[in-house]
Structure formats: C-alpha cells, structure tokens
Amino acid sequence: MKIQHLQRGPAPLAKMLLLILGITSFARGLLGVTVPPELISAQLNAAELIADLTLKSLNTIIDPSTHLKTIASAEVLKIHHIKSGESLKIRDEIEIEFPGGEINDRGVMFSGIPRPYNGISYKAYLNHSGSESHHRYVVTGFEDGFKPITQLRQHSRNRTDGSNGSGTGPFLYWDSRHFPIPYYISAPSFKNHPDYVTAIENSFKTWRTYNDVLVEFLSFGCNQSTKNENDSLNTIILLTDNWPFDSAAIAVTRNFYVAGTDADASAGMILDSDILLNGKNFSFTTTGQTGSHDVQNILTHEIGHFLGFGHEIATVNEEATMFASATTEETQKRSLHANDIAVLRSAYSGVGKKFENENMHCEVSKNNVGCLSVHSNSFKTNSYWALLLYLVLTLGLGRWIVTRQFISK
C-alpha cells in the first residue's frame, strides 16, 4: 500500500493548533552537535589566545542569528599563548561572546558549545570576535575550547539551565505519556538517498530495543518539511546548501522545550526535536565509502540529543555513542555502550509498550516520494488512518494540552 503526500495528514492541523496556542513563544531551544576530532584540533591549534580566566559577569542580549547571545566579562589569570603583537597581560579584563543564553522566559542553548557560569575559572581557547572591541573574543574548538579548571559536569543529560548536566535546572525529557514519539523523514532532502532512510530507521531502533526503558519511536513516513522549527513535527533533514551553523558540525539536533524550574511540573518537557545533517560540508554513506561519515553512526548519536542527552565525558569512554566527535567511516556509535545505556535507563526507566510493526517506511527515489505502511494484526487495511488518529489525539494533542496547562498557571 503506497500513500502519496503524507504531509497532508497531521501537518496542517499541527500548525493550526500551534498557532492558536502560541507554544513557540513559550519554548526554549537547545541544539546538539557532532564534530570531527581533526577539525576540533585544528581550531584549538589556531587559537589566537589561550588563557586561564575567571568569569566576572554575564549579560544576555537579543541576536538575530542565534536568537540570543551572552557577553561574559572575564579576568585573565594566566596566558598560555598569545598572538604576536597582542597587548594583554595578567588581571586584564576581556569579553567573550557565547551563542545562546536566557532572557525573560526564553532561552537558546547549544549542546556541544560551552555554557558560561559566573564565578567559574576556565581554560579558554579564543579568537577575536570581529567586533570593534579589541578585547572581545569568541570560543573556538566547541566544548574543548572552554573547559572548567575544576570539572563541573556530573551527568550526560542536558538541563534547562546548562548543557550536559552542568547546571541545576530540570532535565530535558520526553513525557512518557506521549510515547511512542513520532518522527518524519524529509522527503525532498533525501530524494536521491533512499538507502539513508533505512539507516535512519535503524538508528532509532537502537535506542528503543531495551525492555526496561519506556522509550519508543514511531516512524510516520515522509513529510515535505526542510525547516528546523517548533512545528510539532520531529523531522530528519539533510541540508546540502544554506547550512546555518558552524561548518565543522557534521550534524545538529535542536530541542524546543517548556521553560520553568523544578517547581513547575512540565519544565524541561520536550515539545519538538529536529535533526539536521550537514550535507554541504560533509559526505555521508551507508556502505563504508572512504572519506564519508556513516549515516547510522551519526544519527544514533544525534538521537541521543533528540532524547535530551548530552555529550560523553571524553576521559570516561571515547567509544561511547554520546562521545562528542566522530571520524569518517566510523561505525562504533551504531550501538550503545555501557554509559549510553546507563543514561538511557536513568532518564526513561520503566516498562513501556513497544510498537513493533506499526511504523511507516518513507520511500524516496529520484522520481517518487511515498510512504509504505507496515501492517500488524492490530492495524489492518486502514492502518495509516488509525495511526494518524492515534498520533493526533494521543501524542500531539496530549502534548499541546499539557503545555497549555503549564503555560496557563
């Protein structure tokens, strides 16, 4: 059974309800990132300033490119390396720009890009920001370019107030009442790569195979979206041009979530997750092609971010799925390691229903885009419409109602 134009299903309804409820203005965003280690090393080696410093103050402002930007004031404690001709000495103050931050009820955070904390000392790898201020810098080398001198990180789960568990706010999570989590594959972006679709589906299966976790996903086939936005459509997208993030990022995951503190029952609840593959700067493969990144390897890591998990601490297990960097032809992230399983169980422990045969397969080719419905005993000839009704009423609408209740308090 082939169903054309799957986007005509829940997409218009989802957008209409989101418009009515205005969820976007109440949600925060977070992004996860995967980077090749050689590019991180190159960025660190090319840093114009390497110094130990202590943050003195933070100020968040509106920035069109990243929504928000934080300006941190820092005192220089020690200089390890400085660009020739630079006039900077111990106890001088400098400013550092960070993408993201929090202001009023909104916030944006990038997993893989450091989050600054006031009063903490760091070893920083910095480049000039390009602003008029001679002493304003930006961090280079992602997480490796701005590390606390005393390690703060305690867990590989993202919090609303800090990437990778460094903060004290609520953890990000999918509400177990809304499992299985539906996801879509962007048909236009994968039109010439039907082999990628199966690799993506296998990546999701990796995280849901354990019987003692609540996690379950439901493939809902294709949609036509190529946008990374809070539209309640969890979409996997391949971008071959107009990549909006750092060119060194192989893939990026963005989570939109409910703002609040531990006192708010819905704080940290994820509303929407999209995964973007950087097809502009990297090539991908499912067959081990030399010089390319394995699709399933990268997607399995990004689905960890999709679930609200942060990066593995490099000194613990560099082979873990949630280790921050990936090399070409690498496949070790296709399967979970002990630390990945531990964080999965800590976040989603319990026994949940598994939807073994009720997924839809997004079928893409050069001339055709469709959706193949995989039937089970409980979903006969009208399985597509049964699934559609189930998702709209039980998953999507339920999540909107919970969010609306939280916002109305």
N, C-alpha and C positions, 0 to 999 in steps of 0.2 A: 504494500500500500504506500503510495507516494503522495505527499501533501505539499503542494507548492505554496510559496509565500507565507511561511509560518508567522511572519511578523504581523499579519493581520489579526492574530489571536489576541493575546493579552496586552500587546504594546500600547494601543490607543487608550485602553481602559486604564492601564498603569499610569500613563502620562496625565490623563484627565484627573485621576484621583490625587496624584502628587501635586498637580496644580491647585486643586481645591484645598488640600491640607497644608500646602506650603512647607513640606518637610525639608526641602533643600536648605532653607534659611536657618533651620534649627540643627542641622547636622554638621559634624566636623569631618574633616577628611584626613586620611593617612595613606602614605604610599610605601610600598616595599620595593626593593631594588636588588638586582643581581649584577655583579660587575666582574669582568675578567681580572685575575690577580696581576697580570703583567701591566695592565693599564693603571691599576692602583699603585704599583711600584713606580711606574713612570711618573705619575703625578706627584708622589712623595719625593722622588729624586729631583724633580724640577721645582720644588717649593722655593719661593724667594725668601721666606723667613721660617725658621724652625726655632721655637722658643717654648719655655715653660712659663705659664702665666696663670693669674687668678682673676676670675670674673668679678667685677665690682657692681655692675648694674645691667639690667635688661630693659629694652624698650621695643614693643611690637608696633609696627605700622602697617597700613594697607599698601600692598604692592600688586600691580595688575598681573604680573607674570606668574606669581606663586600664591596669589590671594593675600598672603600676609608675609611679612619679613621682620625678623628680630635683629636689632642692633645691640650688641653686647659691648660694654666697656670693660677693658681688661688691663691689669698691671703686669708688666714684664718682670719675671723673676730670674730668668736665665736665658741667654741666647746661645743656641747650638750652632746655628748657621744663619748668615745674613747676606743678602745680595750686595755685591760690590757697589759702593757709593751710597748705601743706605745709612741714614743718620738716626740710629736708635740705640738706646742704652738701657741698662737695668733701672727699674722703677718708673720708666716712661709708661704712659697710658696709650693704648691703641683701641681702635674699634674693629669689631668683626661682624660681618653680615651673615645671617643664617636664613635660609628659606623656611617659611612657616613660623608658627608661634600661636599665641592665643590673645584674642581681644574681645571683650564682652562675651557673648555666647557662641562665638565662632572660633575655630582653630583649624590649622592645617599642619600635619606632621608627616615627615618623610622617613620611613624606616630604611636605614642604610645611610642616612645623612644625619650627623650628630645633632642632638638637642642640648643646648647650653643650660647650665644650672648656676644660679648666682652663688658666689662664695666658694665655688669648687675650683681646684687647681688642675690644669690640663697641660699635656704636651701637645703643641699645635703645629701643624704644617699649613702655612698660609701663603697666599698670593695677593697682590694688590687688587682691590675690587674694581678699579677703573673709575672710581668716583673722584671728585675734586680733592677730597681729603687725602693727604699723602700718607696718613697713618690709619687708613681704613683697609681692611683685608677681608678675604673670603677663605674658607677652609678648602683645602684640596685633599684628594685621597679618600673621600667619603668617611666612613666610621674610623678608618685607620689614621686619618689626619687630625683627629681631635679626641684624644683619649684621656680620661681622668688619670692623674698620677696615682690616686688611690681608686681601685676598681669599685664602681657603684653597682654595676649590673648584677642582678641576682637570678633572673629567670628569663627564659626565651619566650615571653609573652609580652605583647605590646599593651601599654596602658594609655588612657586618655591624656595623661599629662606628661608622657615621656616614652620615647621609642625604646623597645627592647627591655622593658621592665624596670628602667632606671627610676621612674617616678613613683608616686604613691597613690595615684588615681585608680579608678576602676579598670579592670582588664577589658580589652575588647573581646566580644563574644557574639556568636550567633545564638539566638534564643532557641532552646531545644524544642519548644512548642511548634517551631516553624520548620523543623526538618521534615522531609528532605529539602535541602537547599537547591532551588532550580538554577540552572545556568544555560547560557546560549553560546553558540559559536557564530561569530560574524561572518556570514556567507560571502559578502563582497571581498573581504580581506583574505580569505582562504580559498578563493575561487580556483586557483591553479595548484592548490596543495591539498588534495583530498587525503593524502597519507598523513598529514598533520592532524586531521580530525581524530583518527583512531588513537594517536599518541596522546592527544589532549584527554580523551575519554579515559585512557589507561592511567593517566596521572591522577585524575580524580578518584579512580578506583583504589589507588594506593592508600589514600588516607581513610577510606571507609571500610576496609576489609576486616578490622578488628571487632570482634563480637562484644567486647566490653567497653565500647565507646558509642556515644549517641550519634556521631557524625554519619550523615548520609546525604548524597547528592542525587539530583535527578536531571539528566540531560533532557533539555526541552528542544533540542534540534537547533535550527538556524534562526537567526534574525538578520535584519539588514543594517544594524547599527554599527557605526565605526567611531562613535563618540564615547569618551570616558566621562560619564556624568552620572548624577544621582537620579536615575530614571527607574529604579527598582528592577532593572534588567541586568543580571550579572552576566557580563559578556566577555568572551575571549577575543582579542583583536590583534591582528598583525598589521603594523604600520610600516609601509615601505617608503613613505615620504612624510614630510612635516612632523618629524619626531620632536615632541615638545620638551623633552627632558635632557639631562646630561647625555652626550653622545656615547659615554663609556658604559652606560647602563644597558645591559642585554635585555632586560625586561623590567616592567614596573607594575605593581599592584596598588590600586587605590581603594581604601575602605572609607565609606561615609558612615558615620555612627552618631548615636544620640549623645549629646553633651550632658554633663552633670557630675555629681560627686557620688561617693559611696552611699549617701543618704537617699539618692534617687534610684528607684527600683530598676529603671530602664537604662541608666547611664552605662555607656560602653556598648550598647546593643548595636550590632552592625545592621545597616539598612540596605547597603548595596556594595558589591565588590566587582571591579573590572580588572582584567589582566591584559596588559599591552606588551607585545613582543616588538623589539626594535629591529625591524627588517630593513631599515635604512642603513644602519651601520654594521649589521651582523648578518651572516647567513645561517640558515637552520637546516637540519637534516633529520631523517628517521632511519637512515641506512649507514651511518658512520662515515659520511663523506669527510675527507680530510679538510681541516680548517673551518669546519662548521660546528655549531652548537646543537646538541641533541635536543629535540623538541620536548620529549618526555622528561628528560633530565631537568630542563629549565622550568617546565610547567609544574612539576611536582614540588619544586622549591617555592614557586610563586603561590601555589595553592596553600602552602603553609601560611603565607602572609594573608591570603584570602580568608583563612580561618582566624586570623588575629595574632599569629605567632611572629616573634622577632627573630633576629639572626643568632646563630650558634656562636658561643664564645670561642674564638679561634684556637685558644690554648687547650680547650677541652677535647674537641673532636673535629678535625678538619675534614673528615669524611662524612659528617652529618649532612642530611638533606638541607638543613637550615643554615649551614655554613655560608657566609655571605658571597663568596666568589665562585666562579665556575670556569673551567677551561674547555677549549674546543675538543670535541669527540668524547668528553667525559660522560659517563653513564651512571656513576655511583649514586647520584641523587634520585635515580628512578625508584629506589626502595628506601624505606625508612630505617634509621639507625636507632640505637638504644635511647639517645637523648631526644630524638624526634618523637618516639613512641611515648616517652615519659611526659613530654609537654602536652601531647595529644590527650593522654589519659588524665592529666591534671586539669585540663580545661573542659573536657567533654566526657567524663566518666559516667558510666551507666549502660544500660542495655536498651538500644533503640531499634525500631523496626527498620529492616533493610528492604529496599525496593529492587529486587534482583533483576527483573525482566520488564520493567515498566518505563525504561528510558526510550528516547528517540535519537536516532542517529542522523546527524546533519550530513547530507550527501552533497558534496560540491565537486564540480568539474568545470572545464572551460566553457561549456555551453549550457550547463544545467545547474540549478540550485534547488534542492528539495529536502524533504525530511522523511526518513523511513521510520515508521512506528514499529517498535519491538513489542510484540504481544505476550501477555502471560495469561494464565487461566482466569484471572480476575478482571482483565481488560481485553474484551473481545474485539469485535469489528469497530466499535466506536471508541477505541482506547484513547485516541487523540483528544476527543472532546471530553471524555471523562477526566483525563489528566488536566486539561485546560481548566475545567470547572473546579477540580480539586485544588489546583495551584492558586487560582484567583481567590477562592473563598477561604481556603485553609492556610495558605502560605502568605501570599502577598497582602491580601486584605487584613489578615490577622496581624501582620507586622505593622501595617499602617494604623490599625486601631490601637495597638499597644503604644505606638509612638505618639499618637494623638492624645491618648490619656496622659502620657508622661508630660507632654507639652502643656496640657491644659491645667496642670497642677498649680 
